[in-house]
Amino acid sequence: MAELSDAMYDVIVQRVTVTITDVQLQSELIDHCCCAVEELMNLGMPCEEAIDQAFLRLAPHGLHEIEEAFNHVQQPSILTIMKKTLYLR
């Protein structure tokens, strides 16, 4: 079973943290990418190529799209805010 070296882990962390600002999302994406890279390496792919492929498969158009979707889900809609305001009175 292939394991990531500390240097390769640092490469993944750098690629995620340079784009993603939310710490919780960073942690989840780093974990996901590490697992994907190890899986690809187990299939015989070189480490650098496995990292590139893992990121490409996770976010073909860039990690920023994941954070944008994450932020969109986190923001309450106007309707939700109105309902909360009306029911609190």
Secondary structure, 3 states (H helix, E strand, C coil): CCCCCHHHHHHHHHHHHCCCCCHHHHHHHHHHHHHHHHHHHHCCCCHHHHHHHHHHHHCCCCCHHHHHHHHHHHCCCHHHHHHHHHHHC
